């Protein structure tokens, strides 16, 4: 692992800790319920994708939450800047992670195939 990769992973892990903390300090109670699953930064650490847990939300709620997060993004970035003393914070982009749902669907398909082959 190169030093640049280490810095990238460190930034991702710091953001994964700071973003839920920043969300908990916002006034909107709906944002307090969000769980951050993962954060991935671009190579230059100028952008970061924040993956959220979609388990408990309908499609309408997801779109409303993404709009709220888009409005709250500068506040969250400012919290990260102040906490870490960084010169600049990666520009955050929020999205719900549907990989778990896709993995469950694939497992169900494998189970159906196994039953049919017996």
Long-range contacts (C-beta under 8 A, 24 or more apart in sequence): 4-43, 7-45, 8-41, 8-43, 8-45, 11-41, 11-45, 11-48, 11-90, 12-39, 12-40, 12-41, 12-48, 13-39, 14-80, 14-84, 15-39, 15-41, 15-48, 15-50, 15-80, 15-90, 15-92, 18-79, 18-80, 18-83, 18-84, 19-50, 19-76, 19-80, 19-92, 21-79, 21-83, 22-75, 22-76, 22-79, 22-80, 23-72, 23-76, 25-79, 26-72, 26-75, 28-68, 28-72, 30-64, 30-65, 30-68, 31-65, 31-68, 31-69, 31-72, 34-65, 37-97, 38-97, 41-90, 42-90, 45-90, 46-88, 46-90, 46-91, 47-90, 47-91, 47-93, 48-90, 48-91, 48-92, 48-93, 49-93, 49-94, 49-95, 50-92, 50-93, 50-94, 50-95, 51-95, 51-96, 51-97, 52-94, 52-95, 52-96, 52-97, 53-96, 53-97, 54-96, 54-97, 54-98, 54-101, 55-100, 57-96, 62-96, 66-94, 66-95, 66-96, 69-94, 70-94
